[in-house]
Structure formats: structure tokens, C-alpha cells
Amino acid sequence: MTRYIRIIFLFWTTSLSAELEYRLNFLIASLSSLANLIGGLFSLFLFYRNGYTFAGWNWSQSLIVLGFFTLLQGFSASFLIPNLNKIVEQVEKGTLDFVLLKPINSQLWLSTRSISPWGVPDLFFGLIIIIYAGGQLNLHPVNYLLSFLPIVFGIAILYSLWFILGATSIWFVKIYNVTEVLRGFLEAGRYPLVAYPPLYRVFFTFIVPIVFLTTIPAETLLGRGQPSWVLGSGLLAIALLLFSRAFWAFALKFYTSASS
């Protein structure tokens, strides 16, 4: 474990050094994140401007859901996109061979090799929204601590789904559009689950589990989350993480290296 921590630290320091050579990109990323945030706030405002509310969710409570969604966007931009989107490229170009030859777990290498600072603005804006909305609702600091576990589970679920899709590139090679479809589904996490018709709620719970990414952490922060849902989120995260490992090992059996 200590060895892997040192390796990840080395990965991230070298990656950040390379990325920060283009510091103007950080300003551009910040402006882009701010524009996306304003767009998200405006779309949410359109629902509430005439007194309409999602069932059981007032304006401040819905802001918390948007805050968690923004946090996940920042996490994706910093960790998932720089790493998992490159699995397709590595399979296509044959450079996955070099990864498999390294004396390190290939899934760990593919998942942690790079880090990008361009997701930091979204992480910052997401925290600001959550803290602001929590202040409006007079939430106790303990609520924030309780919501930490569900958001960690949500991150694990998001990572697992993304990695599993990336692994399918061993068969289909060019699956850029599939990851974009997943990102499109994730947009549904901007709003509480009750914002959608019943059929969509079933889909976003059991097919593409968006509810575990934003709504469950938000309900836990609000102090009304059911322990069974949090437990289910944890079990789903563990199951998907284990499945992603098994699926990657299975996929590699079908990988034809560039040198063979």
C-alpha cells in the first residue's frame, strides 16, 4: 500500500507540473465552470420562479443537489476524464501493451496516471453552493459529516461505471460516444429524483443509478436520508468496484496486443 501511495504521488506531481505549464487554461476552465454553474442555476430558477416546487424540495434544498452534481463534475474533470477516457486511445494505438508490462496493477495505473487541475473550479463552486444552501437551511455541521459517506459511495459508483464502459473498448475500440452518453445521463443528477416521471425514476435508480450520486447524498445532508438507501448505496459501490476489477480481468483475455 505504501508503495502504491508513493507511485500515485509521483504520478500526480509530474502530471500537475506538466498541466500547469499552461496556466491560462486554468482561467479558461474557471470561466467555463462559472458559465456552466450559471446555466445550472438559471435552469433550476426556471422551475421555481412562479412558486412551483419539486415535491418535498424547496429552492435551497434543490441547490444542495446541484452542489453535489457540480462536485461530481469537478471530480470527473480532475480524475476520470484525464485517465479513463484514454483507455480507448491506448487500446486503439496499442500503447496499452506498455501498461500491461509494467510491474503495477494495470487498473490502478489506468485510473490514477493523470490528474488535471481544471476540475478544481467545479469542486470549489460545488462546495460553495452546498455551504451556502446549508446556511440558508441552518443545517448542523454533523449533517455535513453524515453526507460525506454517501458522496464517497457516489464517486465510487461513478468511477466504476466509467471504467467498465472504458474497458469495453477492448472489443469495440472506438466507444467515445458511449462515455458521452453516460455523461449525458449524469446531467439528470442536476435535479432531485422527484423532478422526473415515475418511469424515469425507476430508470435512474435501477438501470443508471443517478439517484445514488446526488439525491441520496443531498437527502442525507438534509437529515432525512433513510439508512437503507445509504446502505444500498454502499453495497452498490462495493459491488460495482469488484465487478469493474473482474470485468477488466475478463476483458484482458480478449486483448490482442499491438506486437502479436
FENTAWO-V593794 format. One record per backbone hydrogen bond with DSSP energy under -1.0 kcal/mol. CO is the residue of the C=O (numbers start at 1). NH is the residue of the N-H. If there is no record, write none. Layout:
# FENTAWO-V593794
CO:NH ; CO:NH
This chain:
# FENTAWO-V593794
1:5 ; 2:6 ; 3:7 ; 4:8 ; 5:9 ; 6:10 ; 7:11 ; 8:12 ; 9:13 ; 10:14 ; 11:15 ; 12:16 ; 13:17 ; 14:18 ; 15:19 ; 16:20 ; 19:22 ; 22:25 ; 23:26 ; 24:28 ; 25:29 ; 26:30 ; 27:31 ; 28:32 ; 29:33 ; 30:34 ; 31:35 ; 32:36 ; 33:37 ; 34:38 ; 35:39 ; 36:40 ; 37:41 ; 38:42 ; 39:43 ; 40:44 ; 41:45 ; 42:46 ; 44:48 ; 45:49 ; 48:51 ; 54:57 ; 58:62 ; 59:63 ; 60:64 ; 61:65 ; 62:66 ; 63:67 ; 64:68 ; 65:69 ; 66:70 ; 67:71 ; 68:72 ; 69:73 ; 70:74 ; 71:75 ; 72:76 ; 73:77 ; 74:78 ; 75:79 ; 76:81 ; 78:116 ; 80:84 ; 80:85 ; 83:86 ; 84:87 ; 86:90 ; 87:91 ; 88:92 ; 89:93 ; 90:94 ; 90:96 ; 94:97 ; 96:100 ; 97:101 ; 99:102 ; 102:104 ; 105:109 ; 106:110 ; 107:111 ; 108:112 ; 109:113 ; 117:120 ; 119:123 ; 120:124 ; 121:125 ; 122:126 ; 123:127 ; 124:128 ; 125:129 ; 126:130 ; 127:131 ; 128:132 ; 129:133 ; 130:134 ; 131:135 ; 132:136 ; 133:137 ; 134:139 ; 140:143 ; 141:145 ; 142:146 ; 143:147 ; 147:151 ; 148:152 ; 149:153 ; 150:154 ; 151:155 ; 152:156 ; 153:157 ; 154:158 ; 155:159 ; 156:160 ; 157:161 ; 158:162 ; 159:163 ; 160:164 ; 161:165 ; 162:166 ; 163:167 ; 164:168 ; 166:169 ; 167:170 ; 168:171 ; 168:172 ; 169:173 ; 172:174 ; 173:175 ; 175:179 ; 176:180 ; 177:181 ; 178:182 ; 179:183 ; 180:184 ; 181:185 ; 182:186 ; 185:188 ; 186:189 ; 187:190 ; 188:191 ; 192:195 ; 193:196 ; 197:201 ; 198:202 ; 199:203 ; 200:204 ; 202:206 ; 203:207 ; 203:208 ; 204:211 ; 208:210 ; 210:213 ; 210:214 ; 211:216 ; 214:218 ; 215:219 ; 216:220 ; 217:221 ; 218:222 ; 219:224 ; 220:223 ; 226:230 ; 227:231 ; 228:232 ; 229:233 ; 230:234 ; 231:235 ; 232:236 ; 233:237 ; 234:238 ; 235:239 ; 236:240 ; 237:241 ; 238:242 ; 239:243 ; 240:244 ; 241:245 ; 242:246 ; 243:247 ; 244:248 ; 245:249 ; 246:250 ; 247:251 ; 248:252 ; 251:254 ; 252:255
